[in-house]
Amino acid sequence: MGKETVLEEIQQRLREAIRQSGLSQKAIAEKVGVHPSTVNKYIRADKFPSIDTFAILCRALGVSSDVILGLAETDEGSFKQ
């Protein structure tokens, strides 16, 4: 599996976790400390968060970073811990 494929899979899991969170982009942005347009870029896969922002984002979404990174499985397709 190539590096680009792995990154695309991580971005897809992150997008899905954002969607499943039930939070608005504005609410996520406020919790993470970024502009709402930045959250939109994460969803569109135009941008990937820095490692520290990624950790805060995972906490805000209530999802393990291991799940987003593909190192752990989720229960019943849900990203919630």
Backbone as CSV, one residue per row, in Angstrom:
resi,resn,N_x,N_y,N_z,CA_x,CA_y,CA_z,C_x,C_y,C_z
1,MET,0.850,-1.168,0.000,0.000,0.000,0.000,0.901,1.239,0.000
2,GLY,0.648,2.138,-0.943,1.476,3.324,-1.076,1.151,4.390,-0.047
3,LYS,2.085,5.304,0.106,1.948,6.389,1.077,0.704,7.232,0.785
4,GLU,0.442,7.543,-0.496,-0.721,8.354,-0.851,-2.024,7.640,-0.519
5,THR,-2.070,6.326,-0.742,-3.267,5.554,-0.437,-3.555,5.572,1.058
6,VAL,-2.535,5.423,1.877,-2.697,5.437,3.331,-3.236,6.798,3.774
7,LEU,-2.660,7.876,3.255,-3.120,9.216,3.617,-4.573,9.425,3.190
8,GLU,-4.927,8.959,2.006,-6.315,9.085,1.543,-7.277,8.337,2.465
9,GLU,-6.881,7.160,2.934,-7.724,6.388,3.851,-7.870,7.103,5.193
10,ILE,-6.787,7.697,5.675,-6.847,8.453,6.932,-7.781,9.644,6.767
11,GLN,-7.646,10.352,5.654,-8.508,11.509,5.400,-9.974,11.091,5.308
12,GLN,-10.248,9.946,4.702,-11.624,9.457,4.596,-12.188,9.141,5.983
13,ARG,-11.398,8.493,6.832,-11.867,8.184,8.190,-12.087,9.456,8.996
14,LEU,-11.225,10.453,8.807,-11.391,11.725,9.501,-12.673,12.420,9.043
15,ARG,-12.913,12.448,7.738,-14.150,13.043,7.208,-15.374,12.359,7.790
16,GLU,-15.343,11.042,7.834,-16.489,10.291,8.343,-16.701,10.562,9.833
17,ALA,-15.621,10.660,10.583,-15.740,10.956,12.019,-16.333,12.345,12.229
18,ILE,-15.941,13.300,11.407,-16.506,14.652,11.502,-17.994,14.603,11.209
19,ARG,-18.374,13.897,10.167,-19.793,13.794,9.805,-20.600,13.100,10.904
20,GLN,-20.062,12.029,11.459,-20.782,11.262,12.473,-20.826,11.956,13.834
21,SER,-20.000,12.973,14.016,-19.955,13.651,15.310,-21.255,14.386,15.632
22,GLY,-21.992,14.780,14.603,-23.212,15.540,14.809,-22.950,17.005,15.142
23,LEU,-21.687,17.404,15.144,-21.311,18.786,15.435,-21.216,19.586,14.140
24,SER,-21.533,20.856,14.219,-21.362,21.731,13.057,-19.874,22.009,12.860
25,GLN,-19.527,22.449,11.666,-18.133,22.808,11.410,-17.699,23.937,12.334
26,LYS,-18.611,24.863,12.613,-18.304,25.978,13.507,-18.033,25.469,14.924
27,ALA,-18.852,24.536,15.411,-18.663,23.985,16.755,-17.340,23.230,16.856
28,ILE,-17.024,22.459,15.836,-15.745,21.727,15.822,-14.587,22.716,15.834
29,ALA,-14.695,23.739,14.992,-13.636,24.750,14.907,-13.401,25.422,16.252
30,GLU,-14.485,25.744,16.945,-14.353,26.384,18.258,-13.675,25.464,19.263
31,LYS,-14.033,24.184,19.244,-13.428,23.222,20.177,-11.942,23.016,19.892
32,VAL,-11.587,23.078,18.604,-10.214,22.781,18.195,-9.339,24.041,18.186
33,GLY,-9.969,25.201,18.003,-9.213,26.444,17.955,-8.727,26.795,16.564
34,VAL,-9.532,26.424,15.558,-9.224,26.761,14.171,-10.420,27.483,13.562
35,HIS,-10.237,28.025,12.395,-11.320,28.705,11.684,-12.243,27.638,11.073
36,PRO,-13.550,27.896,10.994,-14.463,26.923,10.384,-14.070,26.531,8.956
37,SER,-13.467,27.443,8.222,-13.036,27.099,6.856,-11.931,26.048,6.873
38,THR,-11.168,26.010,7.961,-10.123,24.985,8.089,-10.757,23.613,8.270
39,VAL,-11.808,23.535,9.064,-12.524,22.268,9.232,-13.087,21.823,7.889
40,ASN,-13.611,22.776,7.116,-14.121,22.460,5.792,-13.012,21.895,4.899
41,LYS,-11.816,22.415,5.027,-10.676,21.900,4.243,-10.330,20.472,4.666
42,TYR,-10.485,20.160,5.960,-10.257,18.785,6.415,-11.284,17.855,5.769
43,ILE,-12.523,18.307,5.699,-13.595,17.493,5.122,-13.360,17.271,3.630
44,ARG,-12.932,18.305,2.941,-12.696,18.201,1.495,-11.354,17.545,1.174
45,ALA,-10.568,17.254,2.198,-9.233,16.654,2.047,-8.270,17.600,1.338
46,ASP,-8.512,18.909,1.469,-7.591,19.907,0.931,-6.435,20.158,1.889
47,LYS,-6.647,19.783,3.139,-5.656,20.051,4.178,-5.753,18.955,5.231
48,PHE,-4.610,18.628,5.843,-4.596,17.686,6.955,-4.071,18.430,8.174
49,PRO,-4.693,18.221,9.333,-4.260,18.961,10.521,-2.853,18.589,10.965
50,SER,-2.188,19.539,11.606,-0.895,19.238,12.214,-1.133,18.199,13.309
51,ILE,-0.090,17.581,13.781,-0.235,16.482,14.738,-0.893,16.944,16.034
52,ASP,-0.552,18.144,16.521,-1.170,18.613,17.757,-2.640,18.965,17.534
53,THR,-2.951,19.563,16.397,-4.344,19.863,16.064,-5.126,18.571,15.842
54,PHE,-4.491,17.585,15.238,-5.126,16.283,15.024,-5.533,15.653,16.358
55,ALA,-4.650,15.727,17.349,-4.953,15.162,18.674,-6.138,15.884,19.312
56,ILE,-6.157,17.206,19.230,-7.262,17.989,19.789,-8.549,17.688,19.033
57,LEU,-8.458,17.565,17.724,-9.619,17.257,16.887,-10.210,15.903,17.250
58,CYS,-9.373,14.908,17.436,-9.864,13.581,17.826,-10.602,13.649,19.161
59,ARG,-10.039,14.386,20.123,-10.710,14.547,21.413,-12.051,15.246,21.250
60,ALA,-12.083,16.294,20.438,-13.324,17.044,20.217,-14.395,16.182,19.561
61,LEU,-13.969,15.259,18.701,-14.905,14.373,18.010,-15.265,13.152,18.847
62,GLY,-14.520,12.914,19.921,-14.761,11.744,20.756,-14.362,10.454,20.086
63,VAL,-13.272,10.509,19.323,-12.808,9.332,18.595,-11.315,9.136,18.859
64,SER,-10.911,7.892,18.925,-9.505,7.574,19.129,-8.693,7.898,17.875
65,SER,-7.535,8.492,18.080,-6.654,8.750,16.940,-6.238,7.438,16.275
66,ASP,-6.155,6.357,17.046,-5.815,5.048,16.470,-6.850,4.611,15.437
67,VAL,-8.102,4.930,15.681,-9.164,4.575,14.732,-8.991,5.384,13.449
68,ILE,-8.770,6.683,13.567,-8.593,7.534,12.388,-7.363,7.100,11.598
69,LEU,-6.303,6.726,12.306,-5.071,6.304,11.636,-5.145,4.884,11.087
70,GLY,-6.220,4.166,11.411,-6.377,2.808,10.910,-5.644,1.770,11.722
71,LEU,-5.257,2.127,12.942,-4.528,1.202,13.806,-5.450,0.396,14.705
72,ALA,-6.721,0.803,14.765,-7.715,0.108,15.581,-9.035,0.125,14.830
73,GLU,-9.854,-0.859,15.109,-11.174,-0.973,14.480,-12.214,-0.243,15.307
74,THR,-13.323,0.070,14.660,-14.452,0.686,15.353,-15.531,-0.365,15.585
75,ASP,-16.434,-0.088,16.492,-17.573,-0.975,16.741,-18.722,-0.577,15.825
76,GLU,-19.246,-1.514,15.077,-20.440,-1.329,14.258,-20.368,-0.109,13.360
77,GLY,-19.181,0.205,12.822,-19.041,1.304,11.888,-19.123,2.690,12.498
78,SER,-19.180,2.758,13.822,-19.263,4.047,14.501,-17.873,4.494,14.907
79,PHE,-17.637,5.780,14.874,-16.350,6.304,15.274,-16.302,6.689,16.737
80,LYS,-17.417,6.608,17.426,-17.452,6.982,18.848,-16.705,5.959,19.676
81,GLN,-16.013,6.436,20.710,-15.258,5.541,21.604,-16.188,4.814,22.518
